[in-house]
Amino acid sequence: MAVMDFFGCALLAFGPPLAMFTFTVSVEPIRIIILIASAFFWLISLLLSSILWYAVVPLHKHLAFGLVFSVLFQEGFRFLLYCVLRKAEKGLEKVTTAHVANSRHIFAYVCGLGYGFMSGAFALVNVLADSVGPGTMGLRQGHEYFFMLSAATTLCFILLHTFWGIVFFSALDRKNWGQLVWVICSHLFVSCITLLNKLDISGASLLVAYTVLTITAILAFRVAGGSVKNIPMCFSRR
């Protein structure tokens, strides 16, 4: 049963992102390179937030302190990644098959997916290791749906980072500060709402997180040039 939990939670959290990677990123080597670079930027932001958390000794017991600064570091390095890509985009456009007008949105999508993959891996790897056994939660303490809710939360954050990347890059290109504020504030809000899980209301916090995901997905779809008319094209064979 523990092994089934492991594979079930792993596929729930990483199944859709792996499908996205297979069909949209792995088709071009340059996209794989960009995804790895974005994951590296996320790792640096995690390193800096960890250093800050260890340096401020009096606040070690306050998880919210480290969480807020971790989000700010992530968004700061997302901005640095944007600057790097904009400096190199002329060279990148020469080695990609995407149309020049769409390449910026594609690169933003790949960067967001790389951010999401790395954050999801760090969020769920220990949970998956515990799910293998020996034993599971829910008998005397802990919630019996802990592993499933953790996997669903991880999937939510991976998709959120993907859509945040699209909106963030587009907002900087168009100087739309409202969308930029939405990315940062929604990232802070969804991250902080997970602190309520210790009160055993993880289902409610997950519902709020997926609501934010839906709004961000619609916003990302619109800024990328999507419309209701071209939705059927996503399901047609080319």
Protein Blocks (a to p, Z undefined) as FASTA:
>chain_A
ZZmmmmmmmmmmmmmmmmmmmmmmmmpmklmmmmmmmmmmmmmmmmmmmmmmmmmmmlmm
mmklmmmmmmmmmmmmmmmmmmmmmmmmmmmmmmccbdfklmmmmmmmmmmmmmmmmmmm
mmmmmmmmmmnogcdehilgocfklmmmmmmmmmmmmmmmmmmmmmmmmmmmnopaklmm
mmmmmmmmmmmmmmmmmnopmmmmmmmmmmmmmmmmmmmmmmnopafklmmmmmpcZZ
